[in-house]
Amino acid sequence: MRMKMMCLTIRIKRNDEFKHKRVNKLIIDFLMKNKISGATVWTGVDGFGKRRRSTITLEGITINMPMIIEIIDEKSKLEPLLPELKMIIDDNGLVTIHEVDVI
């Protein structure tokens, strides 16, 4: 049986901070506190966007890689969280939302 749910995707950089804390950690803590069904944090190898390229390589170590946080839950649970998520992310990232079929 299929269920219609929403997929919220947040694109940031690994080193992005809000109030001296890593954005990805703040977002995960915020989602858990609000009893969201689940989220996955993906770290990318390379990328670019309005803030230019997302990787810096120093002696074989890659830092500030692109990161994607993917959240899937009911629209009624995600929509109220959007203003606070946008405040945390600010202009540092991109947020998209689309409907998905969950089986």
ABEGO torsion letter per residue (X at the ends): XBBBBBBBBBBBBAABBBGGBBAAAAAAAAAAAAGBAEBBBBBBABEBBAAEBABBBBGGBBBGBBBBBBBBBBAAAAAAAAAAAAAAAEAABBBBBBBBBBX
